[in-house]
């Protein structure tokens, strides 16, 4: 009888491959760890560890990608997420550049920025999903995941943002400074726990639970935000 060595290989796309090598006749069948997958300090490839994590309530909420595909945050199981309500015609829109830079810096460590376009504030996201995707690509070379436009506040608030604001009702940073400035412009603004304005940032840990929340005027390269991201990645 000819036995074999069976090797499970987790490819970068998350697919499982099998490698089989012959051994001497009569040898005991044995399996060895995959050569790919970059095991972390758990001794398991990241994909294996992620599959063993329980799915949080937040991760089970259905969402739709900007291309129209149904999904949920469980797609990013085991990753650290920065969930941001974005807009194309806002004074804070240049934050796209910083968000993309932060995403590229940390994505190989298991970090994702998730952009959710919303037209709640000053009607500053009036476009269709296709128009938003084109704007983000051509204006800021955005490569992080974008989702279909939703409402993040009010009676039609998406369940995802209901869960996010309930988990983190107050934002770090200086939301009051932005609130005062908006009021000075004659705008009506939300009070906690509702999202204040475009580009509010919710940090979600690897366990699928909200870690903290940052005000819209907290820039993507703010030391407090970067420290929170790095801490969550290390945790």
ROSELUM-674279 format. One line per 4 residues: their letters; for each residue x, y, z of N, C-alpha, C. Coordinates in Angstrom, 2 decimals. Example, Ala and Ser with C-alpha at 12.3 -4.5 7.8 and 13.67 -1.06 7.14 Angstrom:
BEGIN
as) 13.19:-5.69:7.80:12.30:-4.50:7.80:13.20:-3.30:7.80 ~ 12.85:-2.25:7.08:13.67:-1.06:7.14:12.90:0.03:7.87
END
This chain:
BEGIN
xxxx) 0.86:-1.19:0.00:0.00:0.00:0.00:0.89:1.23:0.00 ~ 0.58:2.22:-0.82:1.34:3.46:-0.90:0.58:4.54:-0.15 ~ 1.23:5.13:0.85:0.59:6.20:1.61:1.02:7.55:1.05 ~ 0.52:8.59:1.64:0.80:9.92:1.09:0.83:10.95:2.20
xxxx) 1.49:12.07:1.91:1.44:13.25:2.78:0.40:14.19:2.19 ~ -0.60:14.57:2.98:-1.66:15.47:2.52:-1.41:16.84:3.11 ~ -1.32:17.84:2.26:-1.08:19.21:2.71:-2.26:20.08:2.34 ~ -2.86:20.76:3.33:-3.95:21.70:3.07:-3.35:23.07:2.85
xxxx) -3.69:23.70:1.75:-3.15:25.01:1.41:-4.29:26.00:1.33 ~ -4.20:27.07:2.13:-5.21:28.13:2.08:-4.67:29.23:1.20 ~ -5.26:29.37:0.02:-4.80:30.38:-0.92:-5.27:31.75:-0.47 ~ -4.69:32.82:-1.08:-4.98:34.19:-0.66:-6.45:34.53:-0.78
xxxx) -7.15:33.91:-1.72:-8.58:34.19:-1.89:-9.43:33.42:-0.91 ~ -8.80:32.65:-0.02:-9.56:31.92:0.97:-9.97:30.53:0.53 ~ -9.52:30.08:-0.67:-9.89:28.76:-1.16:-8.95:27.72:-0.56 ~ -9.47:26.54:-0.36:-8.70:25.45:0.21:-8.17:24.57:-0.90
xxxx) -6.84:24.33:-0.89:-6.22:23.44:-1.86:-5.60:22.26:-1.14 ~ -5.40:21.17:-1.84:-4.81:19.97:-1.24:-3.57:19.59:-2.04 ~ -2.46:19.32:-1.33:-1.26:18.80:-1.96:-1.03:17.39:-1.42 ~ -0.73:16.43:-2.30:-0.50:15.05:-1.89:0.86:14.62:-2.39
xxxx) 1.69:14.06:-1.50:3.00:13.58:-1.86:3.12:12.12:-1.43 ~ 3.69:11.31:-2.29:3.87:9.89:-1.97:4.96:9.72:-0.93 ~ 4.81:8.72:-0.06:5.84:8.34:0.89:6.19:6.89:0.66 ~ 7.10:6.35:1.42:7.50:4.96:1.21:6.33:4.02:1.49
xxxx) 6.28:2.91:0.80:5.19:1.93:1.01:5.15:1.50:2.47 ~ 3.95:1.40:2.96:3.76:0.93:4.32:3.84:2.01:5.37 ~ 4.21:3.24:4.96:4.30:4.32:5.95:2.91:4.75:6.38 ~ 2.80:5.33:7.56:1.52:5.79:8.08:1.10:7.08:7.39
xxxx) -0.14:7.19:7.02:-0.66:8.40:6.40:-0.56:9.55:7.38 ~ -0.03:10.66:6.93:0.10:11.80:7.83:-0.21:13.09:7.07 ~ -0.67:14.07:7.79:-0.96:15.38:7.19:-0.01:16.39:7.79 ~ 0.39:17.37:6.99:1.26:18.41:7.52:0.61:19.77:7.31
xxxx) 0.99:20.80:8.08:0.38:22.11:7.93:0.66:22.71:6.57 ~ -0.21:23.61:6.17:-0.03:24.28:4.88:1.23:25.12:4.90 ~ 1.88:25.21:3.73:3.07:26.02:3.62:2.73:27.48:3.38 ~ 1.48:27.74:2.99:1.05:29.13:2.77:0.02:29.49:3.82
xxxx) -0.21:30.80:3.98:-1.23:31.25:4.92:-0.64:32.06:6.04 ~ 0.71:32.09:6.16:1.37:32.93:7.15:0.78:32.79:8.53 ~ 1.00:31.67:9.23:0.44:31.49:10.56:0.84:32.63:11.48 ~ -0.08:33.02:12.36:0.23:34.05:13.35:0.58:33.36:14.66
xxxx) 0.50:34.10:15.77:0.94:33.52:17.03:-0.01:32.46:17.57 ~ -1.12:32.23:16.89:-2.01:31.12:17.29:-1.53:29.80:16.70 ~ -0.59:29.88:15.73:-0.14:28.68:15.06:-1.01:28.28:13.89 ~ -2.06:29.07:13.61:-2.97:28.75:12.51:-2.92:29.86:11.47
xxxx) -3.10:29.52:10.18:-3.23:30.57:9.19:-4.39:31.49:9.57 ~ -4.32:32.81:9.23:-5.39:33.75:9.60:-6.77:33.31:9.17 ~ -6.89:32.69:7.98:-8.21:32.28:7.50:-8.80:31.21:8.39 ~ -7.95:30.27:8.87:-8.44:29.22:9.75:-8.92:29.81:11.06
xxxx) -8.13:30.71:11.64:-8.52:31.34:12.90:-9.81:32.11:12.75 ~ -9.96:32.84:11.63:-11.17:33.64:11.41:-12.40:32.76:11.35 ~ -12.28:31.60:10.71:-13.43:30.71:10.58:-13.87:30.15:11.93 ~ -12.99:30.18:12.92:-13.33:29.65:14.23:-13.94:30.71:15.15
xxxx) -13.96:31.97:14.71:-14.52:33.03:15.53:-16.04:33.03:15.46 ~ -16.73:33.29:16.56:-18.18:33.43:16.50:-18.56:34.71:15.78 ~ -19.71:34.72:15.15:-20.19:35.88:14.43:-21.01:36.75:15.39 ~ -20.65:38.03:15.51:-21.36:38.93:16.42:-22.68:39.35:15.78
xxxx) -23.56:39.93:16.60:-24.83:40.44:16.09:-24.61:41.50:15.02 ~ -23.62:42.36:15.23:-23.31:43.41:14.26:-22.94:42.81:12.91 ~ -22.16:41.73:12.94:-21.70:41.12:11.70:-22.79:40.39:10.94 ~ -23.93:40.16:11.57:-25.02:39.43:10.91:-25.99:40.36:10.17
xxxx) -25.84:41.67:10.35:-26.78:42.62:9.72:-26.53:42.67:8.21 ~ -27.56:42.45:7.40:-27.36:42.45:5.94:-27.03:43.86:5.42 ~ -26.08:43.92:4.50:-25.74:45.15:3.80:-25.57:44.81:2.33 ~ -25.43:45.84:1.51:-25.29:45.65:0.07:-24.06:46.39:-0.43
xxxx) -23.23:45.73:-1.21:-22.06:46.40:-1.75:-22.48:47.44:-2.78 ~ -21.55:48.30:-3.13:-21.87:49.36:-4.09:-22.15:48.79:-5.47 ~ -21.76:47.53:-5.68:-22.05:46.85:-6.95:-23.35:46.05:-6.90 ~ -24.07:46.12:-5.76:-25.38:45.48:-5.68:-25.39:44.08:-5.11
xxxx) -24.28:43.60:-4.59:-24.22:42.24:-4.03:-24.63:42.25:-2.56 ~ -25.44:41.29:-2.17:-25.85:41.16:-0.78:-24.72:40.54:0.04 ~ -24.45:41.10:1.22:-23.38:40.59:2.06:-23.64:41.03:3.50 ~ -22.65:40.89:4.36:-22.70:41.37:5.74:-21.27:41.57:6.20
xxxx) -21.11:42.13:7.38:-19.76:42.34:7.90:-19.07:41.04:8.28 ~ -19.81:39.94:8.31:-19.18:38.64:8.56:-18.21:38.28:7.44 ~ -18.32:38.96:6.32:-17.36:38.77:5.23:-15.94:39.14:5.69 ~ -15.88:39.97:6.73:-14.58:40.44:7.23:-14.29:39.86:8.61
xxxx) -14.76:38.65:8.84:-14.59:37.98:10.13:-13.11:37.94:10.51 ~ -12.83:38.34:11.74:-11.46:38.31:12.25:-10.63:39.52:11.89 ~ -11.21:40.49:11.20:-10.47:41.70:10.82:-10.90:42.89:11.67 ~ -10.04:43.90:11.71:-10.36:45.17:12.35:-10.96:46.08:11.28
xxxx) -12.10:46.70:11.59:-12.83:47.50:10.60:-12.95:48.95:11.05 ~ -12.84:49.86:10.10:-13.18:51.26:10.33:-14.36:51.57:9.43 ~ -15.53:51.71:10.03:-16.78:51.93:9.30:-17.04:53.44:9.25 ~ -17.17:53.98:8.03:-17.25:55.43:7.84:-18.42:55.77:6.93
xxxx) -19.25:56.72:7.34:-20.29:57.23:6.45:-19.70:58.36:5.61 ~ -19.65:58.15:4.31:-18.91:59.03:3.41:-19.85:59.86:2.55 ~ -19.31:60.93:1.96:-20.08:61.81:1.08:-19.12:62.47:0.09 ~ -19.62:62.74:-1.11:-18.78:63.23:-2.20:-18.70:64.74:-2.30
xxxx) -19.62:65.46:-1.66:-19.68:66.91:-1.82:-19.62:67.64:-0.48 ~ -18.82:67.11:0.42:-18.71:67.63:1.78:-17.35:68.30:1.95 ~ -17.28:69.25:2.88:-15.99:69.85:3.19:-14.99:68.85:3.73 ~ -15.49:67.71:4.22:-14.62:66.67:4.75:-14.29:65.60:3.71
xxxx) -14.81:65.74:2.49:-14.57:64.73:1.46:-13.09:64.43:1.22 ~ -12.18:65.41:1.32:-10.76:65.08:1.16:-10.23:64.04:2.15 ~ -11.01:63.71:3.19:-10.59:62.64:4.08:-10.49:61.29:3.36 ~ -11.11:61.18:2.19:-10.96:59.96:1.40:-9.48:59.64:1.20
xxxx) -8.68:60.67:0.95:-7.26:60.46:0.71:-6.58:59.82:1.92 ~ -6.88:60.36:3.11:-6.30:59.81:4.33:-6.82:58.43:4.66 ~ -8.10:58.19:4.40:-8.67:56.86:4.64:-8.00:55.82:3.75 ~ -7.78:56.17:2.48:-7.12:55.25:1.56:-5.68:54.98:2.00
xxxx) -4.98:56.03:2.45:-3.60:55.85:2.90:-3.54:54.95:4.14 ~ -4.47:55.14:5.07:-4.50:54.31:6.28:-4.84:52.88:5.93 ~ -5.77:52.70:5.01:-6.14:51.36:4.56:-4.94:50.63:3.96 ~ -4.22:51.31:3.09:-3.07:50.67:2.44:-1.95:50.36:3.44
xxxx) -1.82:51.20:4.45:-0.77:50.99:5.44:-1.01:49.74:6.29 ~ -2.28:49.47:6.62:-2.58:48.42:7.60:-3.33:47.21:7.03 ~ -3.69:47.24:5.75:-4.56:46.17:5.23:-3.91:44.80:5.32 ~ -2.60:44.71:5.17:-1.93:43.42:5.23:-1.88:42.85:6.64
xxxx) -2.25:43.68:7.64:-2.32:43.22:9.02:-3.73:42.79:9.42 ~ -4.66:42.85:8.47:-6.04:42.45:8.77:-6.94:43.63:9.06 ~ -6.76:44.73:8.33:-7.53:45.96:8.55:-8.30:46.31:7.28 ~ -9.54:46.76:7.48:-10.38:47.20:6.36:-11.06:48.52:6.69
xxxx) -11.13:49.40:5.72:-12.00:50.57:5.79:-13.25:50.24:5.00 ~ -14.42:50.47:5.57:-15.69:50.21:4.89:-16.43:51.52:4.74 ~ -16.64:51.95:3.51:-17.30:53.23:3.26:-18.77:53.06:2.93 ~ -19.62:53.76:3.70:-21.07:53.71:3.49:-21.56:55.11:3.09
xxxx) -21.78:55.34:1.79:-22.30:56.64:1.36:-23.66:56.93:1.99 ~ -23.85:58.18:2.37:-25.13:58.59:2.98:-25.42:60.03:2.60 ~ -26.69:60.31:2.37:-27.11:61.65:1.94:-27.83:62.40:3.05 ~ -27.59:62.01:4.30:-28.34:62.58:5.42:-27.96:64.02:5.74
xxxx) -26.75:64.43:5.43:-26.24:65.69:5.95:-25.96:66.68:4.81 ~ -26.82:67.69:4.72:-26.65:68.72:3.70:-26.85:68.20:2.29 ~ -27.49:67.04:2.13:-27.70:66.44:0.80:-26.39:66.40:0.03 ~ -25.32:65.99:0.72:-23.98:66.05:0.13:-23.53:64.74:-0.52
xxxx) -24.45:63.79:-0.63:-24.19:62.55:-1.38:-25.39:62.26:-2.26 ~ -25.62:63.10:-3.29:-26.84:62.97:-4.10:-26.75:61.92:-5.20 ~ -25.57:61.42:-5.51:-25.39:60.57:-6.68:-25.91:59.16:-6.50 ~ -25.93:58.44:-7.62:-26.26:57.01:-7.60:-25.04:56.22:-7.14
xxxx) -25.24:54.95:-6.86:-24.11:54.12:-6.46:-23.03:54.11:-7.55 ~ -23.42:54.02:-8.80:-22.44:54.01:-9.90:-21.67:55.33:-9.94 ~ -22.36:56.43:-9.75:-21.70:57.73:-9.77:-20.74:57.88:-8.59 ~ -21.15:57.39:-7.43:-20.29:57.46:-6.25:-19.02:56.62:-6.46
xxxx) -19.19:55.42:-6.98:-18.05:54.54:-7.22:-17.08:55.18:-8.21 ~ -17.60:55.79:-9.26:-16.76:56.45:-10.25:-16.02:57.63:-9.64 ~ -16.71:58.42:-8.84:-16.08:59.57:-8.19:-14.94:59.12:-7.27 ~ -15.19:58.12:-6.46:-14.17:57.65:-5.52:-12.95:57.10:-6.24
xxxx) -13.18:56.41:-7.34:-12.08:55.82:-8.09:-11.25:56.89:-8.80 ~ -11.91:57.80:-9.49:-11.19:58.78:-10.30:-10.62:59.92:-9.48 ~ -11.29:60.31:-8.42:-10.84:61.47:-7.64:-9.86:61.11:-6.53 ~ -10.00:59.91:-5.94:-9.17:59.56:-4.79:-8.55:58.16:-4.87
xxxx) -8.70:57.49:-6.00:-8.13:56.15:-6.18:-8.49:55.22:-5.04 ~ -9.74:55.28:-4.60:-10.20:54.47:-3.48:-10.20:52.99:-3.86 ~ -9.57:52.18:-3.04:-9.55:50.73:-3.27:-10.20:49.95:-2.13 ~ -10.55:50.64:-1.03:-11.22:49.93:0.06:-12.69:49.71:-0.28
xxxx) -13.35:48.77:0.38:-14.73:48.42:0.02:-15.71:49.57:0.24 ~ -16.58:49.75:-0.74:-17.68:50.72:-0.65:-19.00:49.97:-0.73 ~ -20.02:50.57:-0.13:-21.32:49.92:-0.04:-22.41:50.81:-0.63 ~ -23.55:50.22:-0.87:-24.67:50.96:-1.42:-25.11:52.06:-0.46
xxxx) -25.58:53.15:-1.02:-25.98:54.31:-0.21:-27.10:53.93:0.76 ~ -26.95:54.39:2.00:-27.93:54.10:3.05:-28.24:55.38:3.81 ~ -29.18:55.28:4.73:-29.43:56.36:5.69:-28.79:55.97:7.02 ~ -28.03:56.90:7.60:-27.33:56.60:8.85:-27.99:57.28:10.05
xxxx) -29.06:58.02:9.82:-29.76:58.71:10.92:-31.22:58.92:10.52 ~ -32.04:59.21:11.53:-33.44:59.48:11.24:-34.32:58.25:11.27 ~ -35.57:58.43:10.88:-36.55:57.35:10.94:-36.20:56.18:10.02 ~ -35.45:56.46:8.95:-35.09:55.40:8.00:-33.65:54.93:8.21
xxxx) -33.12:55.13:9.39:-31.75:54.72:9.69:-31.55:53.22:9.42 ~ -30.47:52.91:8.75:-30.15:51.51:8.46:-29.86:50.78:9.78 ~ -30.27:49.51:9.90:-30.01:48.76:11.14:-28.53:48.71:11.54 ~ -27.64:48.74:10.56:-26.21:48.73:10.90:-25.86:49.95:11.75
xxxx) -26.37:51.10:11.37:-26.04:52.31:12.13:-26.83:52.42:13.42 ~ -27.97:51.76:13.47:-28.66:51.66:14.75:-27.82:50.88:15.75 ~ -27.21:49.80:15.28:-26.37:48.97:16.15:-25.08:49.69:16.52 ~ -24.46:50.37:15.55:-23.20:51.07:15.81:-23.38:52.19:16.85
xxxx) -24.40:53.00:16.67:-24.60:54.11:17.59:-25.05:53.65:18.97 ~ -25.77:52.53:19.03:-26.15:51.99:20.33:-24.94:51.47:21.08 ~ -24.00:50.87:20.34:-22.81:50.31:20.97:-21.82:51.39:21.40 ~ -21.77:52.50:20.67:-20.85:53.60:20.98:-21.61:54.91:20.85
xxxx) -22.34:55.32:21.88:-23.21:56.49:21.77:-22.49:57.83:21.75 ~ -21.21:57.85:22.12:-20.46:59.12:22.16:-19.17:58.97:21.38 ~ -18.80:60.03:20.66:-17.60:60.01:19.82:-16.41:60.60:20.54 ~ -15.25:59.99:20.30:-13.99:60.59:20.76:-13.61:61.73:19.82
xxxx) -12.62:62.53:20.24:-12.22:63.68:19.46:-12.89:64.93:20.00 ~ -13.26:65.82:19.09:-13.90:67.08:19.50:-15.18:67.30:18.70 ~ -16.18:66.46:18.92:-17.42:66.64:18.15:-18.12:67.96:18.43 ~ -17.95:68.50:19.64:-18.64:69.74:19.98:-18.13:70.91:19.13
xxxx) -16.84:70.91:18.81:-16.29:71.97:17.96:-16.96:71.95:16.59 ~ -17.12:70.76:16.03:-17.79:70.65:14.74:-19.27:70.99:14.87 ~ -19.91:70.54:15.93:-21.32:70.84:16.15:-21.55:72.35:16.21 ~ -20.69:73.05:16.96:-20.82:74.51:17.08:-20.62:75.20:15.73
xxxx) -19.67:74.70:14.95:-19.41:75.31:13.65:-20.60:75.11:12.72 ~ -21.18:73.91:12.73:-22.34:73.64:11.87:-23.54:74.50:12.28 ~ -23.73:74.64:13.58:-24.82:75.50:14.07:-24.59:76.93:13.63 ~ -23.31:77.34:13.63:-22.98:78.68:13.17:-23.31:78.92:11.72
xxxx) -23.33:77.86:10.94:-23.72:77.96:9.53:-25.24:77.91:9.37 ~ -25.96:77.83:10.48:-27.42:77.76:10.43:-27.96:76.38:10.15 ~ -27.14:75.36:10.36:-27.56:73.99:10.08:-28.12:73.33:11.33 ~ -29.07:72.44:11.12:-29.63:71.67:12.21:-28.78:70.41:12.38
xxxx) -28.35:70.16:13.60:-27.43:69.04:13.82:-28.02:68.05:14.82 ~ -27.52:66.83:14.75:-27.96:65.76:15.64:-27.22:65.81:16.96 ~ -27.88:65.30:17.98:-27.26:65.11:19.28:-26.93:63.63:19.46 ~ -26.04:63.34:20.40:-25.72:61.94:20.71:-27.00:61.19:21.09
xxxx) -27.11:59.94:20.71:-26.09:59.08:20.09:-26.07:59.10:18.57 ~ -26.90:59.96:17.93:-26.97:59.94:16.47:-25.66:60.41:15.84 ~ -25.43:59.96:14.64:-24.27:60.41:13.88:-24.39:61.91:13.65 ~ -23.28:62.62:13.89:-23.29:64.08:13.80:-23.25:64.58:12.37
xxxx) -22.35:64.01:11.56:-22.14:64.53:10.20:-21.44:63.45:9.37 ~ -21.13:63.79:8.15:-20.38:62.89:7.28:-19.00:62.57:7.87 ~ -18.53:61.39:7.58:-17.18:60.93:7.96:-17.01:60.67:9.45 ~ -18.09:60.28:10.12:-17.95:59.74:11.48:-17.34:58.34:11.35
xxxx) -16.55:57.95:12.33:-15.76:56.72:12.19:-15.99:55.79:13.37 ~ -16.41:54.56:13.07:-16.62:53.53:14.09:-15.55:52.46:13.91 ~ -14.82:52.18:14.97:-13.79:51.15:14.94:-14.37:49.86:15.52 ~ -14.30:48.79:14.73:-14.83:47.49:15.12:-13.66:46.52:15.25
xxxx) -13.60:45.81:16.38:-12.50:44.90:16.65:-12.63:43.58:15.91 ~ -11.61:42.76:16.07:-11.59:41.45:15.40:-12.74:40.57:15.84 ~ -13.28:40.81:17.04:-14.39:40.01:17.55:-15.74:40.47:17.04 ~ -15.75:41.51:16.19:-17.00:41.98:15.62:-17.77:42.94:16.49
xxxx) -17.16:43.43:17.57:-17.80:44.38:18.47:-17.16:45.76:18.34 ~ -17.97:46.80:18.58:-17.47:48.16:18.44:-16.48:48.47:19.56 ~ -15.32:48.98:19.16:-14.28:49.37:20.11:-14.48:50.81:20.57 ~ -14.65:51.70:19.62:-14.83:53.12:19.92:-15.34:53.83:18.67
xxxx) -15.53:55.11:18.80:-16.12:55.93:17.75:-15.41:57.28:17.73 ~ -15.16:57.81:16.54:-14.46:59.08:16.41:-15.31:60.09:15.65 ~ -15.21:61.34:16.07:-15.98:62.42:15.46:-15.58:62.62:14.00 ~ -16.46:63.21:13.20:-16.15:63.43:11.78:-14.89:64.26:11.56
xxxx) -14.63:65.23:12.43:-13.46:66.08:12.25:-12.17:65.46:12.79 ~ -12.23:64.22:13.23:-11.01:63.46:13.53:-10.47:62.93:12.21 ~ -9.30:63.39:11.81:-8.75:63.00:10.52:-8.22:61.57:10.57 ~ -8.14:60.90:9.41:-7.67:59.51:9.39:-6.26:59.31:9.93
xxxx) -5.43:60.36:9.92:-4.07:60.23:10.45:-3.93:60.76:11.87 ~ -5.05:61.04:12.52:-5.01:61.53:13.90:-4.33:60.49:14.79 ~ -3.38:60.89:15.64:-2.67:59.93:16.47:-3.57:59.06:17.34 ~ -4.66:59.62:17.84:-5.57:58.83:18.69:-6.25:57.74:17.87
xxxx) -6.65:58.06:16.66:-7.28:57.06:15.80:-6.28:55.99:15.39 ~ -5.09:56.41:15.00:-4.06:55.43:14.61:-3.70:54.52:15.78 ~ -3.60:55.08:16.98:-3.29:54.26:18.15:-4.39:53.25:18.42 ~ -5.64:53.65:18.21:-6.77:52.73:18.43:-6.75:51.61:17.38
xxxx) -6.44:51.94:16.14:-6.35:50.93:15.09:-5.23:49.93:15.41 ~ -4.05:50.46:15.74:-2.91:49.59:16.02:-3.16:48.73:17.25 ~ -3.83:49.30:18.25:-4.14:48.53:19.44:-5.10:47.38:19.14 ~ -6.08:47.64:18.28:-7.04:46.60:17.91:-6.39:45.52:17.06
xxx) -5.48:45.91:16.19:-4.77:44.93:15.37:-3.88:44.04:16.23 ~ -3.32:44.61:17.28:-2.42:43.85:18.15:-3.16:42.99:19.14 ~ -4.43:43.35:19.42:-5.19:42.66:20.45:-5.67:41.28:20.03
END
